[in-house]
Amino acid sequence: MEIIEKKLTVRKQLEDVLLEVSWAKVSKKYFDRSPSWIYHKMDGIDGNGKEVGFSPQELEEFRGALYDLAERIRKSADSLK
């Protein structure tokens, strides 16, 4: 029996925090792109149903954006008295 490996979309990989983050703001702040751009990239398909995804460079930038956001949240939490 052939094993078929399903490619996980970025959206699926971010499932734990998906509803906690404004992806539209992430798209604008870190990529200067529209909200639809990041949603299509996260889903792995464009508006016409064509398979698309983050390029390796975009994925690295996205990872950096998430690290930056996490650090900003941590600093905000640390500042609470």
HELIX and SHEET records of a PDB file:
HELIX    1   1 VAL A   10  GLN A   13  1                                   4    
HELIX    2   2 LEU A   18  GLU A   20  5                                   3    
HELIX    3   3 TRP A   23  PHE A   31  1                                   9    
HELIX    4   4 PRO A   35  ASP A   43  1                                   9    
HELIX    5   5 PRO A   56  SER A   79  1                                  24    
END                                                                             
